[in-house]
Amino acid sequence: MQIKPILISISLLISCVSWAQKPAIDIIKTKNGILQIQPILHSSLVLTYNNKTIYVDPYGGAKLYKGINAPDIILITDIHGDHLDQKTLDSIDTSKAIFILPEEVAHKLPKKYGSEIVILQNRQGVHRLGFFITAIPMYNLPEEPSSKHPKGRGNGYLLTIDNKQVYISGDTEDVQEMRKLQNIDIAFVCMNLPYTMDINQAADAVLEFQPKIVYPFHYRGQDGFSDTEAFKKLVNTKNKNIEVRLRNWYPSN
């Protein structure tokens, strides 16, 4: 009589452990299909559409990508180790991947990676595998030579996936290039001091460019985690039509 409850408990435990290791996949319906969004860790995520898989800043080791298709495209935003993580790149299958990245990242990327390397400067764009990908400036304010993220070195990205516009901020503050974005369906926006911006800057920028859905990510800073619940309140107090999706980007915590 006790076997069934024990089995159920074990099943629930396994389910909980699996959930803690990897956040659930979000589904976005597009005009002609389904876009899947898989948060991974920090600023790393996986986008899947039409049997094509895009990895953004793969980071955290192969275990986090277990069960996910090998990448067709890899986007890298910057040279720092939480974006250009060569240990993770060594541990996943990059044999068919097209790498899209800034020039300084290309200089640091070993030639063994990928079937194709595409360098994008800020504001340049490229068509690959049915997607159009544009490099959006990402940088710290004020603009100074000693900045952790000087203008022109790294890329945020704007992806056209079917009829959806997807913005990935990279490491940036609330710069004009972000604020002037239009018709964004999905945005991934960073918020961690002292590397990028605080939740007030992030909320103010989001309220200006008004994405339909925004994911706060890259929110682990020098002094812990940014208050994403407070970010959501800042946004929705002034605009209830922006859907703020809070996900666990640090699944080991």
N, C-alpha and C positions, 0 to 999 in steps of 0.2 A: 504493500500500500504506500510505502514511502518512496518507491523508485521514481514514479512519475513526477512528483514535486521536485525531487533532486535534479532530475534531468532538465526540467523547466528552468530551475535556478541556474544550472550550468549554462544552458542556452542563453539566458538573459545576461549572464556574466560575460560570455563570449561576445555577445552583441554589444554590450556596453564598452568592453575593451576595444573592439573594432571601431566603434564610434569615436572613442577618445583618441584613437590613433589617426583617424582621417575624417575630416568633416564631410557631411553629406553633399552630394552633387545637386546643384541648382539647375533647374530646367527653364529655359527662356524660349518661347515659341517665336519663330521668325516667319516671314511671309511664305517661305518655301520649305521650312524644316524646323529643326530643333537645335538650339545652341545649349551645350552643357558647360557648366562652370564648376570647376573643382578647386576650392581653396587647398593649398598645400601647406606652406609655412612662410610667415613673415610677408614677403612680397611675391612669393612664388605661387603661381596658379596654373591650371591647365584648362584650355578651352578646346572643345570638340564640336565640330560641325561638318556634316556631310562626309563622315568617315575620315576627316582630317583632324590631326591633333596638334595643337600649339602649346608649347611649354613657355612660360614666362619666367625668366630668372630662376632656372632650376637650382635648388638649394636644399640642403638638409640630408642628403644621402639617398641611396637607391631604395631603401625600405619605404619611404614616403610615396614612391611612384609605383610600387608593386601593384599589379593588376590594371595598370593604365597603359594604353597603347604607346608604343615608342613614338617620339615626336616626328612630325613631318616638317614643322617649323619651330625654331627656338629663337625667341626674342630675348635679348640681353640689354639692360638699360644702362649699366655703368660698370666701372672697373673694380669697385669694392667687393670684398669677398662674400657679402650676402646677396650679390647679384651675379657676379662672375665667380662661380664656385667650381673650380676645376676638379675637386674631389668628387663632387656629384656628377659632373659631366663624364668623368672617368668610369663612373659606376652604372650609367644608363646607356641604352643603345642609341647612339647618335648617328648611326651609319647612313640613314636616309634623310637626315635633318638638313634643312636649309637654315643657316644661321643668319639672322638679321640683327645688326648691332652697330654701335658707334665706332668710329675709326680707332679711338684709343683702346677700346676693347679688342678690336681685331688685332692690334699689335701684340696684345698679351695672350691671345688665344692660340694654342698649338695648332699646327697645320693638320694634325691627324683628325681633327673634329670635322664632321659634317661633309655632305656631298657638295655644298655650295656655301660661299660666304658673300653676304650682301652688306655693304657698308652704306649706312644712311647718315647724312648730315641732318641737322635740324631743318625741318620743313621739307625735306625730300620724301618722296613716296615711291612705292614699288608694288606691282602686282605679282603675287605668287599663289598658285594653287587655288585660284578663285577668290582670294582675299586681296583687298587693297590696304596697305599698311603705310602710314605716314609717321615720320619722326616729329615729335612735339618737344620744344625746348623744355628742359627741367634744370632748375638752378636755385641757389640760395640768394636771399636778399639781406642787406644790400650787396650789389655785385662788387666783389673784391678779389684780388689775385689769390689771397689766402683762403678763399672759400672752400668748404668741404666739397661743394658741387658747383664749380664754375660754369657759366653759361657756355654751351657749345660742346662740352665734353660728353655728356650723357644724353640719352633720349628717353622721353616718355613716348607713348605710342597711341595712335588713333587707328583702330581697325574697322574696316567696313566688312561686316559678315552678313551676307544676304542684305536685308533691309535694315540692319541694326548697326549703330555706331557705338563702338566700345572704346573708352578712353582708359589708358593705364598711365598713371601719373609719373612713375619713376620717383626718384628722390628730389623733391622740389618744394618750394614755398608757393604762396598764392600769387604766382606771377601772372602778368597780363595775358600771356599765351594760354593759360588755363582759363582765366576769367572770360576770355572772348570766345571760348568754344560755344558752338551752337548745335542744337538737335542731337544731343548725346542721349543715347538710350541707357547705357550702363557705364558707370565710372568707378574706377578703383583709385581711391585717394589716400595718400600717405599722411601720417600725423605723428611725428615723434621728435621731440627736442633732445639734443641740440642739432640734430642732423637735417631735419626738414622743417616742419611748421607745427604750431600748436593747434588744438582743436578749434580755437576761435578763428584763426586764419583759414583753416580748412572749411569750416562751416560757412564763413563769409564768402569764400570763393564758390562753394557749391551753390549757395543761394543766388549767386550771380549767374552762373552758367546753367543751372537748373537741369541736371540730368534726371531722367525718369527714375532710375535706380542708382543708388550709390552704395558701394561697399567701402567702409573704412578698413584699410589694411596697413601693413608696415607701421604698426603702432607700438612697437617695443622700443623704448628710448633709453637714455643713459640712466634714468632714475625709475625704471619700471615701465609699466604699460600706460598708454594714454587712456583717458576715460571716454570710451566710445559711446557709452550710454549718454553721457553729457553732450557729446557731439550730436547724437541723434536728436536730443531735446532742443539743442540750439537750432538745428535745421528745421525740425517739424513745428516748433513754436511759430516760426515765420512762414513756413510753406509746408502744409500737410500733404501736398501732392507729390513731394519727393519721397520715394520709398527708400528708407535707410535700412540696409540689410546688415545686421550684426552677425558675424560668423567667427568661429574659433580659429584664428590664424596661428595659434600656438598650441596645437593639440596635446602636447606633453604636459601642459599646465592645467 
